[in-house]
Amino acid sequence: MTTAPTDDVAVHRRPAVPLSRNRDYNVLWSSQLLSELALEMAAVAVPLLIIARHGSPVQLGLASSALAAAHLVAVVPAGVLADRWDRRRLMLGCQLLRMLGTASLAGALLMGRYAFWHMLLVVVADGFLGSVFDPAEHAALPQVVPPGQLSTAVARNAARPYVATLVGPAVAGFLFAALPPGPFLANAVMFALSSAALCFLRLPRRRAGGGKEGAGESGDGPAAGADFAAGFRWVLGQPVIRTTMAWMLVTNLVFSALLIVLLALSGEDRVGPGEMGLTMACFGVGGVLGGLFAARLHAAVRPPVVLLGFAWTAAAATAVMALVPAGLPQGGLLGVLAFLAPLANTTVLTHQLTVTPDALRGRMSGVAGFCSGGAGVLGPALGGVLTGVAGGGGAAVLICAGCLSAVALAATLSPTLRRFPAPVPAGS
């Protein structure tokens, strides 16, 4: 139950075994799946609780803004912690604290002592701790998976959020209807199970001092401010990482806006709630299937073809969305894009984790998380503005298609993306 006393390359010296038999990878994957399920359940349970108890859009907006702010404030410093501290203990501590916070809210509801400030505190703490957990989990992945299997591991990880999106909201809605504290009790149990799994995770011991740029597990090394800046220096100093992060930031921003625009368009066309749910389910199903095939496609298709192909397919599919009826036809196109997204993510993330030194992986993941989190916060607001300014959802979809076409053109003209490095061969 302790960090294995081996050096930081020990995992690469062991005989490669299939990921299905890689004990530490499966522990890490399962722990994060439980965490993501809890996140998706909370995303439904918290608004339901606020609406049931207060019926206040102001309080609903405050809770959503507080969660987003906690994530953005914490994620980059969390990368520093992931590089300076023992990653297993850091993840374990986060899950235990999230369990206690969620359990306290469930207990307050059961005893009739619910208060909005208590719920808001739990939401902020969960957002903060989740942001600390994520960079440590990302940075730990290459410690338990050999380089030749890293792309397969990243592909399987890419399917995980889509699984959580398919399962979590439905379970949360069912549990809340049966018993309002139910989703929060379930989340506390999942955090407890995640913590129990992490107790059995074995990570190779990292070098004290972590090399030139980091502190390793000892915590010794440069001051926190210098550590904080080192992550940005690394990202900005690596042309491939810098370019792909910018590409993913803009693409995720437009996609986040597009989802809101499509929901607004469904409302304009009087699409029923059931069909709207199926439309969003197409997105989740496409992502799960894409994650299942991403590893094989990653090995078979050259990276520039993957990235540029995804960029142009996204632009074309979005343009077609403006021409087809709202509802399931648009959902089918969303499913196509979701199928391709894990492949693009696998291509980018595998390269990022491969070329980034272990002493900087947490900070690199923190910067990436800040970019994706910022897109997730600004995208829905952008979608609402586009729908209002464009005078309707159809015109707003065309604007999104134009933005994605501009992104695809910029990607095509980028020498960095056209010459994206090939992956590490399997078995190396």
N, C-alpha and C positions, 0 to 999 in steps of 0.2 A: 504493500500500500504506500510505498514511498517511491520517490524518483529513483530510477535505476542508476547505479553508480557506473555509468559508461560514458565515454566521451561523446562529443557532438556529432560524430560521423558513424557511430556504432550501428545505427539502423541501416546504413548503406553497406555494411560489411556482413550483415546476416544474409543467409540464403533467402531469396525472394519467395514469398508464399502468396497465393491468391488473396485478394483483399477480403474475401468472405471468411478467410481463416486468419486474418491479421487481427489479433485480439485487441490491440491498442487502437487501431483505426476504428474498429466497430464500437468500442467504448466511446471514443470521441464523437463518432457520427451519431450514435444513439443519444448521447447527452445533449448534443446541439439540436437534434430533432425534437426532443421533449421541450427544450427551451423555445423553439420556434412555434410549436403547437400552443404553448402557453401564451406566447405573444399574440398569435392570431385569435385565440379565445378571448384574451383581454381586450383586443381591438373591437370586439362585438359586445362583450359583457359590460365594459365600462360605460359606453353610450346608453345601453339598455338600462343600466342602473340609474344613471343621471336622469334620463327621461322619465323613468318610473317614479323616482323620488322627488325630482324638482321640476321636470318639464321645461328646463331653462336652456335655450340655445347658447346663452352667454356662458353658463357653466360648462356646457359641452365643448364649446370652443376653447375655454380656458384649459380644460383637461388635455385636449388635443395639442394645444400650443405648448403646454408645460412638458408633455412627453417629448415633443420634437425638440424643444430647447434643451432638455436634459441630455438627449442623444447627441446633439451637435456640440454641446459644451464639453461632454465627457470623452468623445470618441478619439480625438487626437492625443490628449494626455494619457488615455488608456493604452495607446500604443507604446508610450514610454514605459508604463508599468509592465506591459507584456515583455519588454526587452530587458528590464532591470530585475524583475522578480521571478520567482518560480512559477511557471505558467500553470501547472496543475493546481497548485495551492490557490493561485489567483482565481481560476475558474471555479474551484470548489467553494471558496469564500463567497463569491458572487451568487452562486446558486443557493447557498444556505441562507444568505441574507434576503434574497428574493422569496424564498420559501417562508421565512418568518414574516415578511411584510404582507404577503398575500394571505397567509393564514390569519394574521391579525385583522385584516379587513373582513374575511369570512366570519371570524369569531364575533366581530362587532355587529355584523348583520344578523347572525343567529341570536345574539343577546339583545337585539333591538337598540343598540348604541351606535348606530351608523352616524357619521358626520362627514360632510363634504370635505372638510380640511383633511380628515384622515385618509379618505380615498385619494385626494390630490397628492398627499405626501407619498402614498404607496405607488401611485403612477409615476411620480418624479423619480423615486428611488429605483423603481423597476427599469425605467428608461436609462438611468445613470449606470446601474449595475449591468444591464444588458450590453451597454456600449463598452464597458470594461471587459466583459466576457468575450465579445466577438473577436477583437484583435488577438487575444491570447489563443483562442481556438484556431484561428487562421494560421497564426505563426507556428502552432504546434503540429500542424498537419505534415509538413516535410520532415519532422522529427520522428514520425511513426510510419512513413511511407517512403520506399526507395524512389529515386528520381524516375526510373522507368515506369513506375506505376502512378506517378503523381497526377498525370492528366486523367487517368481513370478515376482516381479518388476525387479530384476536383469536379469531374462530371457527375459523379454520384452525389456529391454535396450540392451541386447546382439543382438537382431534382428535389432536394429536401424542402425548400421554401414552398414549392408548388404543392407538395403533399400536405404541408401544414395549412396552406390556403384552402385546399379542398375540404379538409377534415375539420379544422379548428372552428371556423365560424358556425357551421351547422351544429356541432356538438355544444358550443356555447349557447346558441339560441335555444336548443332543446333543454339543456340543464337550467337555464334561467327561467324558462317557462314552467318547469317543474318545481324549482326552488331557487329563488334569487341568489342565495350564497353559493349555489352549486358550482358555477364556473370557477369561482375563486377557490373553493375547496379543491376542485380538480387541478387547478394550477399549482396549488401548494403541494399536492401529491406528486405532480410531475417534476417540480423543482426538487423535491425530496429524492425521487428516483434518479434524477440527473446527478444530484450530489453523490448518491450511493454509487453510481456507475463511475464517477470520476475518482472515487477512492481506489479503484482498481486500475487506473490509468498509469502506465509506466512511460516516462519520457527520459531519453538519454540525458545525462548531466551535461549542461553547457559549460563552456570554459569560463572560469572566474574572470571578470573584466570584460567578457564578451567581445574582445577584439578592440580595434581602434575606436570604434564609434559607440560602443555600448557598455553596459555594466554587467551583463550576464546575471547569473542567479545570486551572486554575492551582494548585489546592490551597490557595490563600489563602482566608481567611474566618474564621468563628467557630471557637472551640476545638471539639475533637471532642465533648466533653460537651454543649455547646450544640447542635451538629449532631444528636447522638443524640436529644436531647429535642425538637428541632424536628419530627422525623417523627411522634412521638406527639402533639405539640400539633396538628399539621395534621390527623391522623386524628380526634382527639377534637373538634376544632373544626368538622368538616364533618359535619353531621347525616346526609347520605345515605351517605357513606363509613363513618361510625361504625356506623350501623344495619345496613348490608349486611354489614360485616365480622363483626358479632356474629351475624347470621343465618347466614352461611356457616360460622362457627366451630361453632355448635351443630349445624347440619345435617351438616357433615362428621364431627363427633364421633359422632353417632348412626349415620351410614352406616358408619363404620369399625367400630363395634361390631357393626352388623348383619351385615357380611360374616363376622366371626368366628362369630357366632351361627348363621348359615346353614351354615357349614362343620361346626360342632358338630352341628347338626340332621341334616346329611347322614350323619355318622358314626353317630348314633343310629338312623337308618332304614336303615343298611347300604347306602348308595348306593355303587356301585363307583367306583374311582378315575377310570376313563374318563369316566363321567357327571359326576363332580365337576369334572373338567377342562373338560368342555363347558359346565357351568353357569357357571363363571367366564369362559369364552370368550364367553358371551352378553353379559356385562358389557362386555367389550372391543369386540365387534362393534357393540353399541348405541352406545357412545361414538364410534366411528369414523364411523358413519352419522350420528349427531347432529351431529358436527363438520362434515360435508359440507352439511347442511341448515341449520345454525345461522344463517349470515349472511342467508339469504333469510327465514327465520322472524323474525329480529331486526328486519328492515326492515318486515315485514308485521304484526307483533303488537305491541300497546302494551306497554311495559315492566311496568306493574303487573300486567297479565294474565299475562305470562311468569312473574314471580316468585311471585305468589300461586297461579297454576295449578300451577307446579312443586311448591310447598309442599304443597298439598292432594293432588296426584297421588301424591307420595311417601308421604304418610300412608296414603292409600287402598290403594296397591299393597303397602305393607308389611303392612297388615292382611290383605290377601288371601293373602300369603305364608304366614300362619299357618294358612290353611285348605286350601291345596293340598299335594300330596305334595312331599317334598323332591326335589331334583335338577333336572331340566330345566324342570318347570313354574315353579319358583322362579327359575330362570335366565332364563326368558322375561320375567318381571316385572322382574328386575334389568336386563335389556336395555332395557326401556321407560324405566326411570329413567335409565339411562346415556345413552339417546338424548336425553332432555330436559336433562340436566346441562350439556352444552356451550352450549345456548341461554341458560340461566340465567347461566352463567359469563360468556358474551359480553356479556350485558346489564349485569352488574355491573362487569366489568373495563373495558369500553369507557368507561363513565362515570368510573371512577376515573382512568384514564389521561388522559381528556379534560380533566377539571377540575383535575388536580394540575399545578402548575407544573413545568417540566423540572428545576428546581433541587431539587425535593423528590420526584421520581418514584422514585428509588432507595430513599429512606427509607420512602415509602409502601409500596412493594413488599416491603421488608424486614419491616415490621410485618405485612403480609398473609401473608407467608411464615411468620412466627412463629406466627400464629394457625392456619394450615393445618397446619404441622408439629406444633404442640401437639395438634391434633385427631387427627393420624395416629399420634402416640405414645400418647395416652391412650385412644383409641377401642378398639383391640384388647384392652387390659387391661379396659376397661369391658365389652366383649362377653363376656370370660371370666367376669367377676364376675356378670354378669346370668344367664348360663347356669347357673352354680352356684347362685345364690340362688333363681332362679325354679324350679329343679327340673327343667329341661329346655329344649331349644331352642325348642319351640313356644310356651311361655309367655314366653320371652325375646323372641321375635319380636313378640308382642303388646305387650310393654312398649316395644319400639322404636317400634311403630306409635303407641302412646299418646304417646310423647315427640315424634314428628314431628307428631302432631295438635296438641299444645300449641304447637309452633313455628309451625305453619300458622295457628293461631288468633291467636297474638301478631302474626304478620306481617299478618294481615287487619286487626287493630285498630291497626296502626301507621300514622299519617298519612304518615310518610316513605315507606313502601313503597307505600301506596295512591296516592301522588302522585309516584312515581318519574319523574325527568325524561325527556323524549323524547330519542332519539339525535340526533346531528348529521346533518342531511340529506346524502345522497350528493351529491358534487360540490361541496360547500361549501368 
